[in-house]
Amino acid sequence: MKKSLIIFILFGSVCFSYGQNEIWQTAIYAEDEWRYISGSADIPNNWRELGFDDSGWSVGPGSIGYGDNDDATIIPEVFSLYMRKTFAVSDKSKILGGLLNADFDDGFVAYLNGVEIARSNVDGAFPSWNADAIDFREAMIYSGGTPLNFFSDEDVLQELLLDGENVLAIQTHNRDGLSSSDLTSLYWMSFLSSEPMPGFGEFHIEGVQDGEQSDLPIVKINTFGIEIPDEPKIDAELGIVWDASGGPNDFSAFANEYSGNIRIEKRGQSSLFFFPKNSYGFELVDEEGNDMDASFLNFPEEEDFILHGPYSDKTLMRNVLIFELANQVGQYATRTRYVELEVNGFYEGIYVMMERIKRDKERVDIAKLREEDIEGDELTGGYIFKIDKGQPDWLSQYDIQNNPGAKLHFQYVYPRRENIMPEQAQYIQTYVDSFERALRSPNVPVNGKYYDDFIDLASFVDHFLLVELAKDVDGYRFSTYLHKDKDSKGGKLKCGPLWDFNLSFGNADYCQGWEPEGWMYNLHCDNGNPFWWNTLFSESKFRNHAKCRWEELRQTVFHRDSIYAMIDANRDLLDSSLDRNYEKWPILGQYVWPNFYVPFNYPGEINVLKQFVADRLEWMDNAMLGVCDSTLVVTPGQNFDFVLAPNPASNILTLQFEFAIEESFDFVIYNELGIEIPIYNQGVGEKSIDLDVSHLPKGIYFLTVFNDDEEASVKKFVVVD
C-alpha cells in the first residue's frame, strides 16, 4: 500500500490512502463477455497467460454457471470452469492499486497475466480440473449478500501489468464435482489510477445509483477480501461520511467525519440464522491493533459499537423507540444513530449505530473493578451481568416461573468471565442468591434484609413498565441486563440497560406478542420468565410504586401524543433512505419471521405500530393495579398485613388479621388480566373472614383490602380444582 498518498478515505469497495485527484475505474465488468471452457480434462498450463489461444472456447456474459437461477450464462454440470477476459491498459505507471471482486460457488483461483493474485477455498499451486473445493460456499449476491474483494497494491501491479493488452484468468471449482447442485462464477476488476484511464468504465457502488445522496450519515467498511465471520473479529477499515451542518451526504464523498482501523465480526443469535441482513459488532483500534477511544456522530468517546440491521422490524425503529423512551424516563439505554451502511462496495441498507453495553462513565456508570478488588467495599462493585441464552456462568437457585426444574441462566458481562476473580464471582452470585431468597418469601428477612433492601426499586419499576409497554416477548427471559455499583455508591442491584426489542410493540406471532392486552411478566412463554416479576407485582410496595410511576409517565413520556411524535420524527429522518433500503431488502408486504401483522407498505407498518401503542396504553391504564399514594404503601410487618390460607385454595379461602375487621374495609379480587371481581365485607368485628372462591375458575388472583383512608394491602392466591 502506498504510504506517501495523503488522504485516508473509503470510496466504492476499497478503503486506503489516496489523493483527491485520483480515481477508481472498472476495467472488467461482471456482465462483460468472457471466453470459457468446462473443466473436463487437463488443459495446457499456459491457459493463464496472455499468449494462450482461446479462440476455440465458448463466449458468454458473466456470471457463468448453473443452479439458483442467478446465472447470465447457463452451462451443464461441471467439476470446474475456466474463464479468460482481456483488457487494455494505456499507461500502467498511472495504476496505484487494484481490486478483484469475487462471488462464487464453491472456490476459485485468479491469475493476472499468468500470476496468481487471489484465491479462496481451493488448495494446490495449480489445481487440476477435477480438484474439489475445500468446502461448500454459497454465492452471496443473488440472496442480498456481498462478494469477497481482493486488493493488489501498486508494487505488485507495476510488476504484473503490461502497457497494452492484459488477461485476467480464473478457474472456479465445485465441491463434490458433478453431484453439486450449483456453480457460480461472478467476477469483476477495478483499478485506482492517478488520472482517468482510456477504455476503463465508471466505478459504482452496488445498489446505489451514481450521484445518490443520503440525509443519514454513511458508514463504509472494507475488509480487504475477507468475509466477516460470526467470530472472531477480523481487521478492517472504517470511514464515515457526514455533513454536520445538515446537508446531504454523498455516497462517493470522502470519509470526512471519521476514518480509522477497526476489528469487526457478525453478531446476533436467532438473527444470524433467520435474516440475511446481518448485524455487526466492532471496536476501534490504532495502527498497532490496540483498542482506542474516539468520538463520532455525537457519540461520547469510546471504542465499542454495534451496527444493528433491523430486518423483521420493518419500521426499522422499535429498538430506537424503546431506548429513547428509557433515556427519557431517566434509565440509561444505548444512544442510537441511523446510518446507511456500505460493506466492501456493496450497499447494505439502513442500520442503527449503537453503543455496546459496557462499564463507562458515559454508559453503565459504575465503579471499575480491578483484579485486586477482592475484599471490603472495593469487592462490592461494579458488576454487570445478564439473563440470556448461551453458556451460563451460574444458575438461579429457584425454578423459572411455570417451568419446574428449569433455572435462570446468568452470564457475566463486566468483568468478563475470563477476567473475573473467584472472590468477585462468589460475591455477585451470593448477592443475587440473597435477593432471590428474600423475594421468594417477601415477609421473611434474609440476614435482616427484605427484598427491596437488595434492589433499587425505582429501576425495577421503570424496567417493568418499559418492558410491559413494549410487550417484548423476550423482555424478562433473554437479553435482560442488571448492574450493581459499590456499596459506598448506593450498592443496590439495578435493572437495565434495556436491550434487543425487535420483537416488541406487536411484532411477534407467538407468546401473544401481537395482542395489546395481557401482561408479559406472568405469561408462560417457551421456557418461561423469572419468578421475580410475578412476586414483585403481588407485593403492594412494588405495585403501588408502579401505579404512581405509570400515572406520572402517562402525563409526560408515556403520553400517546409524545410517543407518536417520536415515531413521526424517526419516520421523517428515514424518509429519503427508505426506498433504497427496501430496494436492497424487498420485504414490505411479505411475512418475515415472526411478523403477525404484514401491511402492504411502509406507512402501513407505521400505522400498525401506532395502533399497538394506543391500544397497549389503554389496556395498561385499566389493568395497572395498586394505589398511588406513596405515604400509604404497606411494608412487611405492619398490622394492616394479613395472611391467606389455604393457598392454593379450592373452596374456602380464610383471611386472618391481627386486629378486628372494621366496617370501612372493602375487599376486591382481581384476576391476572386486572379484571375486578367484587366481594362483600361480612366479617365486621372479627379477626378472620372466610371467602367462598369455589365459583372462580382455576388460576392466579390478587386479593386487595382497602380501608376508608384508601390504605391498601394485597396478597396473591391460587385457585385449583
URSUL-V140436 format. One record per residue. N is the residue number from 1. PHI is phi in radians with two decimals (none if undefined). PSI is psi in whole degrees, -180 to 180 (NA if undefined). D_LAST is the distance of its C-alpha to the last C-alpha in whole Angstrom. Layout:
n	phi	psi	d_last
N	PHI	PSI	D_LAST
N	PHI	PSI	D_LAST
This chain:
n	phi	psi	d_last
1	none	135	78
2	-1.37	113	81
3	-1.40	-18	80
4	-1.40	-13	83
5	-1.24	158	81
6	-1.89	-20	80
7	-2.22	129	77
8	-1.59	116	74
9	-2.51	169	71
10	-1.93	133	69
11	-2.53	121	70
12	1.12	-126	69
13	-1.85	15	68
14	-2.44	155	69
15	-2.35	111	70
16	-2.93	-178	73
17	-1.36	133	76
18	-2.88	165	78
19	-1.47	164	81
20	-1.16	-25	80
21	-1.56	-2	83
22	-1.53	160	81
23	-2.50	141	79
24	-1.58	135	77
25	-2.43	159	78
26	-1.85	127	77
27	-1.62	-35	79
28	-2.30	121	77
29	-1.62	153	74
30	-1.03	-37	71
31	-1.47	-1	72
32	-1.05	160	76
33	-1.39	130	77
34	-2.00	155	78
35	-1.63	137	79
36	-2.58	159	77
37	-2.60	141	77
38	-1.28	144	74
39	-1.39	102	74
40	-2.30	-5	75
41	-2.90	164	78
42	-1.09	143	80
43	-2.14	162	82
44	-1.00	142	85
45	-1.08	-23	84
46	-1.40	9	86
47	-1.05	-23	83
48	-1.39	-13	82
49	-1.70	161	85
50	-1.07	-39	87
51	-1.39	-2	90
52	-1.16	140	88
53	-1.54	105	89
54	-1.86	20	85
55	-1.11	-22	87
56	-1.53	-3	86
57	-1.41	162	82
58	-1.29	163	80
59	-2.22	135	79
60	-2.97	159	76
61	-1.30	148	74
62	-1.30	153	71
63	-1.40	149	68
64	-2.01	130	69
65	2.91	-155	67
66	-2.77	159	64
67	1.42	157	60
68	1.20	-3	58
69	0.98	37	60
70	-2.15	19	62
71	-2.00	140	65
72	-1.45	-32	68
73	-2.11	116	70
74	-1.72	132	68
75	-2.19	165	70
76	-1.19	168	69
77	-1.03	138	67
78	-2.46	161	69
79	-1.27	-42	69
80	-2.71	173	70
81	-2.48	134	72
82	-1.90	135	75
83	-2.36	147	76
84	-2.43	142	79
85	-2.51	124	80
86	-1.64	153	83
87	-2.66	158	84
88	-1.91	140	87
89	-2.05	124	87
90	-1.37	-35	90
91	-2.69	98	90
92	-1.16	-20	88
93	-1.13	-18	89
94	-1.59	-4	87
95	-1.43	127	84
96	-1.97	-13	82
97	-3.13	160	79
98	-2.48	158	77
99	-2.48	122	73
100	-1.76	122	72
101	-1.71	136	69
102	-2.42	125	67
103	-2.19	120	64
104	-2.63	163	64
105	-2.59	106	62
106	-2.09	-24	62
107	-2.60	165	65
108	-2.72	162	69
109	-2.36	136	72
110	-2.10	143	74
111	-2.26	138	78
112	-1.93	114	80
113	0.89	42	84
114	1.58	-8	83
115	-1.92	132	81
116	-1.09	133	78
117	-2.15	-13	76
118	-2.88	149	72
119	-2.77	159	70
120	-2.74	131	66
121	1.19	25	64
122	-2.41	136	67
123	-1.76	165	69
124	1.71	138	73
125	-1.04	-47	76
126	-2.30	88	77
127	-0.99	138	74
128	-1.28	167	75
129	-1.07	-27	74
130	-1.87	18	71
131	-1.23	136	70
132	-1.39	142	66
133	-1.06	152	64
134	-1.09	-39	63
135	-2.64	173	59
136	-1.33	143	58
137	-2.55	128	58
138	-1.53	142	57
139	-1.09	152	59
140	-1.89	-35	58
141	-1.13	-42	59
142	-1.15	-21	58
143	-1.82	15	54
144	1.66	3	55
145	-1.55	-168	56
146	-2.17	153	59
147	-1.41	176	62
148	-1.52	154	64
149	-2.29	149	67
150	-2.27	117	70
151	-1.63	138	72
152	-2.07	130	76
153	-1.47	177	78
154	-1.07	-42	82
155	-1.09	-44	83
156	-1.10	-45	82
157	-1.20	-35	83
158	-1.13	-29	86
159	-1.43	-34	87
160	-1.60	-36	85
161	-1.31	156	86
162	-2.13	145	89
163	-1.22	124	91
164	1.86	-140	91
165	-1.40	142	89
166	-2.39	166	86
167	-2.37	136	83
168	-1.82	122	79
169	-2.10	135	78
170	-2.43	134	74
171	-2.00	130	73
172	-1.96	135	69
173	-2.14	141	67
174	-1.51	159	64
175	-1.68	133	62
176	1.22	23	62
177	0.87	-130	65
178	-1.22	-15	65
179	-1.43	-7	61
180	-1.24	146	60
181	-1.47	-13	59
182	-2.78	161	61
183	-2.61	136	63
184	-2.27	137	64
185	-2.44	99	67
186	-2.31	112	68
187	-2.43	146	70
188	-2.64	156	72
189	-2.35	135	74
190	-2.22	159	76
191	-2.33	146	78
192	-1.69	130	79
193	-2.37	162	82
194	-1.31	-14	85
195	-2.79	163	86
196	-0.98	138	85
197	-1.80	127	86
198	-1.01	137	87
199	1.57	-16	85
200	-1.51	150	82
201	-1.77	179	79
202	-1.19	145	77
203	-1.71	133	74
204	-2.45	158	71
205	-1.41	128	67
206	-1.13	123	65
207	1.71	-4	63
208	-2.24	128	65
209	-1.30	149	68
210	-0.98	134	71
211	1.50	-2	71
212	-1.21	150	68
213	-2.29	166	66
214	-2.36	145	63
215	-1.37	-13	62
216	-1.65	155	60
217	-1.03	149	61
218	-1.93	124	62
219	-1.87	129	61
220	-2.14	132	63
221	-2.24	136	62
222	-2.21	130	64
223	-1.93	7	63
224	1.00	45	67
225	1.52	4	66
226	-1.81	131	63
227	-1.16	140	59
228	-1.32	120	57
229	-1.55	171	54
230	-1.08	-48	51
231	-2.89	156	52
232	-1.43	178	54
233	-1.16	149	56
234	-2.07	162	60
235	-1.28	142	63
236	-2.77	178	63
237	-2.21	147	65
238	-2.14	138	64
239	-2.40	144	65
240	-2.22	128	64
241	-1.84	121	66
242	-2.76	125	65
243	-1.62	102	68
244	-1.12	-18	66
245	-1.37	-7	68
246	1.81	-1	66
247	-1.29	165	68
248	-1.19	155	67
249	-1.86	133	67
250	-1.65	131	69
251	-1.12	-22	67
252	-1.74	12	71
253	-1.42	173	71
254	-1.22	159	72
255	-1.38	77	69
256	-1.46	-21	70
257	-1.49	-44	67
258	-2.80	146	66
259	-2.60	142	67
260	3.03	-179	67
261	-1.52	147	65
262	-2.44	167	62
263	-2.11	132	59
264	-2.39	150	57
265	-2.61	161	54
266	-1.25	155	51
267	-2.46	163	48
268	2.12	169	44
269	-2.09	-88	41
270	-1.04	-37	40
271	-1.07	-30	42
272	-1.15	-28	45
273	-1.66	-32	43
274	-1.63	-29	42
275	-2.09	135	45
276	-1.32	-20	49
277	-1.49	105	50
278	-1.46	153	50
279	-1.80	158	49
280	-2.35	149	51
281	-2.06	138	52
282	-2.50	157	55
283	-2.24	143	57
284	-1.38	137	61
285	-2.37	158	63
286	-1.54	-173	67
287	-1.13	-23	70
288	-1.58	0	69
289	1.53	11	66
290	-1.53	145	64
291	-0.99	142	62
292	-2.53	147	63
293	-1.63	146	62
294	-2.72	161	63
295	-2.10	135	62
296	-2.69	159	62
297	0.91	31	60
298	1.22	11	60
299	-1.30	142	57
300	-1.05	154	58
301	-1.07	124	60
302	-2.86	-176	58
303	-2.09	-23	58
304	-1.89	128	54
305	-2.46	164	53
306	-2.14	140	51
307	-1.92	100	52
308	-1.58	127	49
309	-1.85	92	49
310	-1.06	134	46
311	-2.30	-65	45
312	-1.18	-27	42
313	-1.46	95	42
314	-1.37	-10	45
315	-1.30	-21	45
316	1.20	12	47
317	-2.33	5	45
318	-1.12	-44	42
319	-1.10	-46	43
320	-1.05	-41	46
321	-1.13	-49	44
322	-1.21	-35	41
323	-1.16	-38	44
324	-1.14	-41	46
325	-1.09	-43	43
326	-1.07	-46	42
327	-1.10	-36	46
328	-1.25	-27	46
329	-1.48	-3	43
330	1.76	10	45
331	-1.88	122	43
332	-1.01	132	45
333	-2.38	158	45
334	-0.94	138	47
335	-1.25	152	50
336	-2.31	156	51
337	-2.64	122	54
338	-1.20	139	54
339	-2.48	166	57
340	-1.90	136	58
341	-1.94	138	58
342	-2.19	126	61
343	-2.09	119	61
344	0.92	40	64
345	1.45	5	65
346	-2.00	132	62
347	-1.25	130	60
348	-1.96	-7	57
349	1.86	-170	55
350	-1.39	130	54
351	-2.20	167	52
352	-2.03	115	51
353	-1.32	130	53
354	-2.40	157	50
355	-1.44	135	51
356	-1.29	144	49
357	-1.21	121	47
358	-2.80	166	49
359	-1.30	124	50
360	-2.98	148	53
361	-1.08	-23	54
362	-1.73	-1	54
363	-2.14	-111	50
364	-1.47	103	48
365	-1.52	81	50
366	-2.21	169	49
367	-1.14	149	52
368	-1.32	133	53
369	-1.85	116	52
370	-1.71	166	55
371	-1.01	-36	55
372	-1.41	-3	57
373	-1.48	82	54
374	-2.20	15	52
375	-2.80	164	52
376	1.10	-156	52
377	-1.08	-32	51
378	-1.08	-30	53
379	-1.29	-19	50
380	-1.43	-4	47
381	3.11	166	48
382	-1.78	157	48
383	-2.29	145	45
384	-2.27	132	43
385	-2.51	173	40
386	-2.56	158	38
387	-1.73	122	34
388	-2.86	175	35
389	-1.21	171	35
390	1.67	-174	38
391	-1.14	123	39
392	-1.43	151	37
393	-1.63	-27	40
394	-2.79	165	37
395	-1.98	151	33
396	-1.11	153	30
397	-1.49	-4	29
398	-2.11	155	26
399	-1.23	150	23
400	-1.14	146	23
401	-0.97	129	20
402	1.10	22	17
403	-2.48	76	20
404	-0.98	133	20
405	1.58	-18	23
406	-1.55	138	25
407	-2.07	151	27
408	-1.11	143	29
409	-1.76	120	33
410	-1.82	139	36
411	-2.26	136	39
412	-1.20	138	42
413	-1.98	-48	44
414	-2.49	125	47
415	-1.13	156	48
416	-1.15	160	48
417	-1.06	-30	47
418	-1.40	-11	50
419	-1.95	-20	52
420	-1.21	137	49
421	-1.41	152	50
422	-0.96	-40	48
423	-1.14	-36	48
424	-1.23	-42	47
425	-1.07	-43	44
426	-1.14	-39	43
427	-1.10	-52	43
428	-1.22	-34	41
429	-1.12	-44	38
430	-1.11	-40	38
431	-1.10	-47	38
432	-1.16	-40	35
433	-1.04	-42	33
434	-1.14	-42	34
435	-1.04	-46	33
436	-1.12	-39	29
437	-1.11	-42	29
438	-1.15	-38	30
439	-1.29	-31	27
440	-1.10	-34	25
441	-2.23	81	25
442	-1.02	-25	27
443	-1.67	4	28
444	-2.02	115	29
445	-1.22	151	33
446	-1.94	113	34
447	0.92	40	38
448	1.42	7	38
449	-2.12	140	36
450	-1.57	172	33
451	-0.98	-38	32
452	-1.38	-3	34
453	-1.38	-16	37
454	-1.67	-24	37
455	-2.14	155	36
456	-1.44	100	38
457	-1.02	-38	36
458	-1.09	-40	38
459	-1.23	-36	38
460	-1.18	-39	34
461	-1.12	-47	34
462	-1.07	-42	36
463	-1.06	-46	35
464	-1.00	-48	31
465	-1.17	-39	33
466	-1.18	-45	35
467	-1.11	-43	33
468	-1.23	-39	30
469	-1.01	-45	33
470	-1.35	-17	34
471	0.81	56	31
472	-1.35	123	32
473	-1.19	-20	30
474	-1.81	6	31
475	-1.05	-28	32
476	-1.94	-26	30
477	-1.72	-21	29
478	-2.35	157	33
479	0.86	38	36
480	-1.81	111	35
481	-1.68	146	38
482	-2.40	156	38
483	-2.60	157	42
484	-2.49	130	43
485	-1.60	178	46
486	-1.11	152	48
487	-1.01	-36	47
488	-1.22	-11	51
489	-2.01	28	50
490	1.97	-56	46
491	1.27	-4	45
492	-1.45	155	41
493	-1.24	130	39
494	-2.03	149	39
495	-1.57	141	37
496	1.97	174	39
497	-1.32	158	41
498	-1.12	153	39
499	-2.76	141	40
500	1.13	79	39
501	-2.04	31	38
502	-1.07	-34	39
503	-1.73	51	36
504	-2.30	179	35
505	0.87	45	35
506	1.51	3	34
507	-1.66	53	36
508	-2.73	133	33
509	-1.73	22	31
510	-2.45	169	28
511	0.95	30	26
512	0.99	26	26
513	-1.17	-20	29
514	-1.49	-14	31
515	-1.56	129	28
516	-1.26	-11	30
517	-1.67	157	26
518	1.67	143	24
519	-1.43	146	24
520	-1.53	-27	25
521	-1.12	-31	24
522	-1.94	14	20
523	-1.42	132	21
524	-1.45	96	20
525	-2.02	115	23
526	0.95	-116	25
527	-1.48	-1	25
528	1.63	170	23
529	-1.78	163	25
530	-1.00	148	25
531	-1.21	-14	23
532	-0.88	-51	26
533	-1.29	-34	25
534	-1.14	-42	22
535	-1.21	-43	22
536	-1.03	-44	26
537	-1.29	-14	24
538	-1.51	-8	22
539	-1.61	131	25
540	-1.08	-37	27
541	-1.08	-49	31
542	-1.14	-47	30
543	-1.11	-41	28
544	-1.18	-40	31
545	-1.08	-45	34
546	-1.09	-40	32
547	-1.07	-47	32
548	-1.11	-43	36
549	-1.15	-40	37
550	-1.05	-48	35
551	-1.11	-36	37
552	-1.14	-49	40
553	-1.24	-27	40
554	-1.15	-20	39
555	-1.53	-12	43
556	-2.27	-99	45
557	-1.09	-38	44
558	-1.61	10	40
559	-1.13	139	42
560	-0.97	-43	42
561	-1.16	-32	46
562	-1.17	-44	46
563	-1.17	-41	44
564	-1.02	-39	45
565	-1.11	-38	49
566	-1.11	-44	48
567	-1.08	-46	47
568	-1.11	-39	50
569	-1.12	-42	52
570	-1.17	-40	51
571	-1.07	-44	51
572	-1.12	-38	55
573	-1.12	-36	56
574	-1.50	-12	55
575	-0.91	-47	56
576	-1.28	-12	60
577	-1.89	-7	58
578	-1.11	-44	55
579	-1.05	-41	57
580	-1.13	-44	58
581	-1.08	-44	55
582	-1.49	-7	54
583	-1.33	-38	57
584	-1.21	-42	56
585	-2.14	83	52
586	-1.37	74	52
587	-2.02	-3	48
588	-1.08	134	48
589	1.41	2	46
590	-2.03	147	45
591	-1.24	128	41
592	-2.20	125	41
593	-0.88	135	38
594	-1.92	53	36
595	-0.99	141	37
596	-1.77	-50	35
597	-1.59	134	38
598	-2.27	76	41
599	-1.11	161	44
600	-1.31	-30	47
601	-2.50	-180	49
602	-1.15	-44	49
603	-0.97	-35	49
604	-1.12	-39	46
605	-1.07	-42	44
606	-1.14	-40	45
607	-1.10	-40	44
608	-1.08	-45	40
609	-1.06	-47	40
610	-1.12	-42	41
611	-1.12	-40	39
612	-1.09	-45	36
613	-1.01	-47	37
614	-1.08	-46	37
615	-1.19	-37	34
616	-1.17	-43	32
617	-1.03	-45	34
618	-1.11	-43	33
619	-1.11	-44	29
620	-1.18	-33	30
621	-0.98	-41	32
622	-1.46	-27	29
623	-1.66	-12	26
624	-1.25	111	28
625	-1.42	173	26
626	1.90	171	28
627	-2.13	125	31
628	-1.55	80	35
629	-2.71	99	37
630	-1.08	-22	38
631	-1.34	-14	39
632	-1.94	11	36
633	-1.18	127	34
634	-1.47	134	32
635	-1.93	157	32
636	-0.97	137	31
637	1.78	-15	32
638	-1.28	152	33
639	-1.14	-22	32
640	-1.22	-14	30
641	-1.17	159	27
642	-2.55	169	24
643	-2.06	139	21
644	-1.88	135	18
645	-2.74	146	16
646	-1.28	159	13
647	-2.55	105	12
648	-1.25	160	10
649	-2.24	155	8
650	-2.11	-29	6
651	-2.22	-67	9
652	-1.94	131	12
653	-2.01	122	14
654	-1.76	130	17
655	-1.76	125	20
656	-2.07	119	23
657	-1.84	166	26
658	-1.62	5	30
659	-2.62	168	31
660	-1.25	140	31
661	-1.24	132	29
662	-1.67	159	32
663	-1.10	-26	32
664	-1.33	-7	33
665	-1.29	140	29
666	-2.10	144	27
667	-2.10	130	23
668	-2.36	137	22
669	-1.90	136	18
670	-2.06	141	19
671	-1.51	-176	16
672	-1.10	-25	17
673	-1.52	3	20
674	1.45	11	22
675	-1.41	132	21
676	-1.42	136	21
677	-2.16	95	19
678	-1.15	147	21
679	-2.36	173	20
680	-1.98	149	23
681	-1.48	107	25
682	-2.11	18	25
683	-2.14	31	26
684	-1.02	131	30
685	1.53	-8	32
686	-1.79	161	29
687	-1.66	-3	27
688	-2.52	160	24
689	-2.56	139	22
690	-1.75	127	18
691	-1.92	134	16
692	-1.50	114	14
693	-1.98	12	11
694	-1.15	-22	9
695	-1.47	-7	10
696	-1.49	136	10
697	-1.06	151	8
698	-1.09	144	6
699	2.71	-168	10
700	-1.79	137	12
701	-2.38	163	14
702	-2.23	123	18
703	-1.72	121	19
704	-1.98	131	23
705	-1.97	123	25
706	-1.95	150	28
707	-2.00	-178	32
708	-1.23	-12	35
709	-1.57	9	36
710	1.12	20	34
711	-1.27	147	33
712	-2.45	151	29
713	-2.46	141	26
714	-2.28	140	23
715	-2.32	144	20
716	-1.60	141	17
717	-2.46	162	14
718	-2.13	133	10
719	-1.79	129	7
720	-2.13	169	4
721	-1.19	NA	0
